[in-house]
Amino acid sequence: MFYAVPGFVYDNFYPQGWEARQMLDLGAVLDDDSDSVTVAEIDDLVVARISIRIHPEDKMGEIYVLCVPSEHQRQRLMNQDHQEIQDAGMSMVMVETGGDPEHEAARLGCETAEYHRWPVTRYFKEL
């Protein structure tokens, strides 16, 4: 499989693959911060698990550990979380996703939901 990041970076972040890491990340949130988790449903079927953090110093809510199967992406599943963040007195919301080809649907979903991209560059060096 082709990855848009160097192999050593992928191997360090995802030693058992990205699916295993996503399950570990979601499990940690459910174990340590389950109050931050909401679910999105379509026709009584859970189609997303969404966690939020509130950063009052920036008046910002953050959507993190967003798990959405590909067939349900770009369906405005974060609207409930947007409302919860706004109700907490925040004036903006941030979501982060990868710039690699595998995250194209996530980026399109953010752009469809009228998020504005903030260009960020990360550099990695193998030791």
Summary of the structure (lengths in Angstrom):
residues: 127
radius of gyration: 15.5
end to end distance: 23.5
largest distance: 49.4
contacts: 283
relative contact order: 0.15
helix: 41%
strand: 23%
